[in-house]
């Protein structure tokens, strides 16, 4: 290639590289902003809008939100406890809501035939609310105050620890 051609092409090449770097920077910024929408749930933070009407509380009501899936063994163990929790603390201002993240609603429905829920069940088959909250394990539960603040977050469920979990809920509700 002749030197004259190289000198002529050099400004175009530099401009093209500059445009590529701008595009890459824009894409990285977009990814960063997208990642910023996630809300790693922590006590003290306000619960963001999740797009699930079922998790909204009435004035003065605490909400115990539990994320579950049909394939989750500990979830199966937690349902009888959550039924009892709703029966015992519902009249005292607690609403239990279990959010299912199965892709197929039929899987959740089959689970509920064998493990009935006597509390509110919400469905999030695309897992959008779970992604917003950065839910990493099943089950993951949280207690939300009437003001919308996350009071505590709990991962997993073991029947032998249910009493401790209930005691924590009672204490946070001031009961």
N, C-alpha and C positions, 0 to 999 in steps of 0.2 A: 504494500500500500504506500502510496506516495505521501510524503510529509505534508504537502498542501491539503490532501484529503483528511489526514489525521487532525490537523489544526482546524479544519472546517467542521469536523464532526465532534470535536472535543466539547464545545459549549453545549451542543445538543445532548451529549452523553451525561455531562454534569447536571443539566436540567432534568433529565430523565431520572438520574439517581436521586436528586433532591425531591422529586415528586414521589418516588418510591418510599423514601424515608418519611415524608409527610403522611403517606397512606398508612405505613406501618405504625407511626405514632398515633394516628387517629384511631386505628383498630385497637391498639393497646389501651388507649384512653377509654374507648367504648367498653372493653372487657373489664377494666377497672371499675367503671361506673356500674356496670351490670352486677359485678361481684358485690358492690357496695349496697345493693338492695337486700342482700341476705341479712338476717337479723339473728345473730347467735344469741339464743335466749339466755338471759341472766337475770337473777333476782334484782329488783329495783328498776328495771327497764319497763317502759310501757309496752304492752302487747300491740304490735302493729295490726293494721287491717288485714285480715286473712281471706276475705272473700267468702266466708262461711257464716251465714246468718245464725246457724245453730250455736255458735260460740259466744254470741252476744248475751250479755247478762241484763237482767232487770235491775232497776235501781236498788242499791243495797245488797246485791247478790254476789257471792263469790262464785267463780267457775273453776272446776277441776277439769282440765282438758287432758285427754289421754290419746296419744297417737298409737294405732295398732294396725296389724295386718293378720289375715287369716292363717298364714303359715307360721305365726309366732306362738311358740309354746307358752312362754310367760304371759302373753296376752290372754290366752285361754284361762290361765289360772287367775288373772286379775279381774275377770268379769264378775264372778260371784261376789268378790270383795267390793267392787264398785257398785253392784246392785244393793248391797247392804249399806254402803256409804250413802248412796242416794236416799234410801229409805230412812236412814237415821238422821242425816244432816240436811236433807232437802227442806224439811219444815223449818230448819234453823238458818236458811239462807244460802245453801250450797246447791249449785247446779252441776251435775256430772255430764260431760260431753265426751264421747269417744269418737275420734276422727279416724275413719278407715282410709288407708292409702293403697288398697288393692287396685290393680289396673282393671280387673274384671269385677263388676258389682256382684255377679253370681257367686264368686268366691266368698265375699263378705256375707252374703245372704245365707249361704250354706253354713258358714261358721255360726251365724246367729240362730239358726235352727237348733243346733246342738248346744250352743252357749248363749241363751237368750239375754238380752239387755233390757233392764228396767230403768233405763236412763236414755238420754238423747244420743242418737247416733248420727253423725254427719259423714258424708262421703266426699273424698277428694282423690278421685282416680288418677288425676294427672300429678298429684303430689305437690301442687303449687304452694299450699300453705306450709307443708313440711319442708320444702326447699327454702321458703322465706325464713323459717325459723331455724334452719340448718339442723333438722332432726337427723341424727345419725344411727340411733338404735331403736329397736322396738321392744317393749313399749317405752315411750318417753312421755312423761306427764308433767303438768305444771299447775300450780294454783295461782289464779289471777284474782286480784282484789276487786271490789266494786268500782274502784277508780280506774281500773284497767292496768294496774301494775302487776308485773310478775313477782310473786312472793317467794316461790321456790320452784326448782326443776328437779325431776327425779328420773333416772334412767333404769330400765329393767323392772322386774317385779319378782319378789320371793314371798311366798305365803307366810313364812315364818317372820318376816319383817313388816307385815301388814299393820300390826298394832302400833309400831313405831311411826309408820307413815301416817296413820290416822291421828295419832297424838300430835304430830307436827301440824296437821291440817287444823285440828281443834285449837291448838295454841295460836296459830296465825289468824284464825277467825275470832279469837278472843273468847272461846267457849271453855 
